[in-house]
Amino acid sequence: MTDPQMVKQSEEVLRELSSTEYACSSLTPLSGGLANFTFKGTLSKPLPDGTKEVAVKHGEGYIAAMPDFQIPTTRCQAEVECLKALAGLPPTAVGAFVVQAPKHHYFNPETNTQVQEFLSDALSLKHYALKHFSPPQDPSSQDPSSRKPLCLDLGRSLGVWLRDFHAWASRPEQSGLREEMKSNGPMQKIGHMVNYAGLVDTVANFPSILADAKETFEKIKEATAEELRNPDLQVIHGDFWTGNALLPDWPLEEGGKTPVFIVDWEMCHLGPRPLDLGQMIAELYELSLFKDIDEGKWLIEGFVAGYGYVDDDFSFRTALHAGTHLVTWGSRAPGWGSEPQVQQVVGAGKDIILRAWNKDRAWFEAGDLACLFSKSQLAAAIPLPKGGGNFALAGLALGLQQDLIVLSGIPLLLLLFADVIANLTQVYFSVMTTTSRNNNNNNNNNNKRRERHAQAALWARSLDWAAAAGAATSFAAYQSIVAAASRLIRTVAGGVPLLTVGLGTTASNLFAAVVAMTLLGALINTVLTAMDTGFDAYLAAKRMDGGGGGGDGGMGQELLERGVFQKRAAYERFPDCFAKFIATKCIKQISLLGRETRPAPSTTGGPPTGTRNYLLGLSLGVSSTVLLHLLHENIEFQLAKGRNAPFELTVVHIDTSSPEKQTQPSQQQQPSPAETALDRYRARYPRFTFHCVPLSSALTNLDLTSLPLPATTTQTHTQTLQTLLNTPTAASRTDILRLLTRQALLAQARTHQCQALLLGHSTTALAELTLAETAKGRGFALPWLINDGPAPSSFSSLLSLPTNDENGMVDLATTTTTTTTTTTTKNREKDKKKEKEEGTVVIIYHPLRDALRKELVTYTALVEPPLTGLVVTNTELGRDGNGNGGPVVSHKDLSMEEVMTRFFGEVEASYSSVVANVARTTGKLVRFGGEKEKEGGGGERCGLCGMPLDEAGDERWRGELGIQEGRGVAGSGRRLCYGCERSTGG
């Protein structure tokens, strides 16, 4: 890039910004960036918040430093979208550092000029390390090891921020960001080209070092290209290295709050998360390889510990990318080292690549990158002295040795006895937990055993070291007393050792044995506990969280305030345990359902015949997707054990898109958004059969004569559906959509002869449904809607239903409307008897009723690969939350369901028990008309929702509100419940 180019671009940018609030008096070129023209802008007029300087970036269709290298300008739009979204990601504070992305101020999509927040007097981490961390020339200067704690904190802050960013970007509410990053695919391809295609090309530059690895490099290039076709890729920074982490140009110091900016987001795309870690680790490792800067290794150690626990596959993939970066970029870093140094770096990169490709864990554990493969990176971030037992009691015992001189005789024996009991208790819970885990008993009892095991480990280890300290100090004190007594006796007896040998030797041997036994027990217990790093994490978390009781968290709180480690949610500390916790809730409910849907016994006296058939209603949202995944995992687990599949599952999605869209010829030739989304599910779960059914299919299961439809027209079911949904309010439309979806699922369950309909309602969803239905006047039907149990019998014989002609039309004008209540009752009895004989009674079940929505949202990101790539938003399906296809401009545009969703979203965050109480209280209600339903008796039911009618209650409501009955076809004698009358009437 020549000076005339920079001058030209700066003049054009100054003219462009002159008419905005970001008009600059001067633009100063900034170094470090390659792709764009980057400046520090001095504002002509400070912003309202006092800002005087901003960062200005201008992008062209080529790399600024290499005009011949063409790249699309869509990267600029991608960066802007990232920064806008990242405004919702809180800064990460660890120790003396606060990490965040800069704020976005301005963007012109026509010129690709943007304005961002500027960090004054800042250096990239790369240049900061070269300036402040280089080996000192003066031997009397500061010892570099004194900077290790701060370097660990800086690395840890970057790791914690990156983990938070990855987790945040995978949440369902960031689906829009993921869609935007799909459009940045060219950056994904460029990243693969310069790294993995470049890896193969580099062989020609270093044939003596890399020639024997070329075949492996070719395989890696193909494997990583295939990896990018994975539909479950997540949002990554894409260029996360020391050049894109900025911090002020001042020495690191404790007690302050040093800001760290993560910049240059134009490479952000969908990719494997280990790429972000591998690139940063490689760049930090180059500081050590090229410049002998030990701080580089300390930064790596803190960075890996801050990112937290990952499995071995993740670690090997991270190491593979780190080695690739060393070969492709380390060999091209101008001015970093001599030719022998470059060859050394290339050789080191090659070794890392081959060892990672072959998954040689032992090699890594013995090298500079051992932190990637420690027993647990999470445990490494917790400063518990494993070799010293519990830091509280052991430290107290060793610190107060002088006061423990009296700890001898009976007090010492009592301490040793308590120590033995604690150790035996720990062993018991350890065995019980291991046995339960091996038997795959993922239930609450196992979780309780795990907690008791951890508590027993705490006390056993503490008592071990306390007993050892007590025995040692008592032994030393006794030796002094014996020596003094011996001298006294010698003096009295004229130098004859009367009692020295017998008393002194016996006591010495006794105490020596006690000390040896307690020290051996303490060491063994410490080693055993160290092998289970999950308990160390648990114990530290318990202390940090306040131990589940009163107090301020003690030393854990102090360590938290000092930034030694970070307070995280339980699912981040123990992702595997949290995933099992959610699975346990679901499988427990499925087991209960299995008892209710047990196949009929064989007529020959053999084992039961037949198979349990379930139908899952898939909305493509978080809850139903999690339920589908858990059911799939349960079947796979049973098959792996050599057992039969516990049930057969049919998955049905009801397409609730606009009826007009479903009838357009152009739409019939192309798959609907719902069908496109289902293709992803079919690819992920090939075992199951997926059906996409139009919402109009629900009308075949309804009493159309009860609905307020024109009596003189002939309509298809799609046209009838369009008439029903043509209501003036979003609340009515949303309610009718929900009712028809439920009826369509029940109809499909009976069509497929399924014994149960599984719905993915969480505790939160059931609580929302409870209050929403009560507000709409269906409080009497809550037990039917919320509780698990048989659905009301089908509508097929309720009355003479209108039939379709050969053209699929329904003529409501010619429909017989003289059916009497007696006929209805007889037909109900026939229906009920037929359903019992044919086994078509459908049980509606909610397997996730014990899980909160926020728990399920978290679970989607913990599964490997994550489920977030499957979950579909309303926008992708061509509809929005309020069901009317338009934006919400006032509360009148919100349905009752949306009001409840917003309300419980806030309640669930802080008072989850309130949400659970709402759903559980409803579970205690008795079904209205339930006894008649069991007997197959009469009693009218609503023609739309199918719930038994509360005739007295509805009559009272109508009288108070002045509503006349007979809202359906004239003379039909059929009625709707109060809630459905309100919805169909708008």
Salt bridges, closest charged atoms under 4 A:
GLU53 OE2 - LYS40 NZ 3.60
GLU60 OE2 - HIS58 NE2 2.63
GLU79 OE2 - LYS57 NZ 2.99
ASP153 OD1 - ARG156 NH1 2.93
GLU179 OE2 - LYS182 NZ 3.09
ASP212 OD1 - LYS350 NZ 2.94
GLU226 OE1 - ARG229 NH1 2.54
GLU227 OE1 - ARG317 NH2 2.91
ASP232 OD2 - ARG684 NH1 3.30
ASP249 OD2 - LYS131 NZ 2.61
ASP249 OD1 - HIS132 NE2 2.81
ASP264 OD1 - LYS57 NZ 3.24
GLU266 OE1 - ARG75 NE 3.58
ASP276 OD2 - HIS166 NE2 2.98
GLU283 OE2 - HIS325 NE2 2.67
GLU295 OE2 - ARG147 NH2 2.56
ASP312 OD2 - ARG361 NH1 2.66
ASP313 OD1 - LYS359 NZ 3.03
ASP360 OD2 - ARG355 NH1 2.77
GLU365 OE2 - ARG361 NE 2.73
ASP368 OD1 - LYS297 NZ 3.54
GLU451 OE2 - LYS542 NZ 3.68
ASP536 OD2 - LYS386 NZ 2.05
ASP536 OD1 - ARG461 NH1 3.42
ASP545 OD2 - ARG573 NH2 3.30
GLU633 OE2 - HIS629 NE2 3.95
GLU633 OE2 - HIS632 ND1 3.46
GLU636 OE2 - HIS632 NE2 3.67
GLU636 OE2 - ARG687 NE 3.15
GLU675 OE1 - ARG682 NH1 3.41
ASP679 OD1 - ARG682 NH1 2.87
ASP703 OD2 - ARG974 NE 3.02
ASP735 OD1 - LYS776 NZ 2.69
ASP735 OD2 - ARG778 NH2 2.72
GLU768 OE2 - ARG853 NH1 2.62
GLU773 OE2 - ARG738 NH2 3.03
GLU773 OE2 - LYS776 NZ 2.85
GLU773 OE1 - ARG778 NH1 2.77
ASP788 OD1 - HIS846 ND1 2.76
ASP788 OD1 - ARG849 NH1 3.06
GLU835 OE2 - ARG750 NE 3.93
GLU855 OE1 - LYS585 NZ 3.35
GLU897 OE2 - LYS776 NZ 2.41
GLU933 OE1 - ARG828 NH2 2.99
GLU933 OE2 - LYS832 NZ 3.55
GLU940 OE2 - ARG974 NH1 3.12
GLU951 OE1 - ARG975 NH2 3.98
GLU955 OE1 - ARG975 NH1 3.70
GLU965 OE1 - ARG975 NE 3.98
GLU981 OE2 - ARG958 NH2 2.38
GLU981 OE1 - ARG967 NH1 3.84
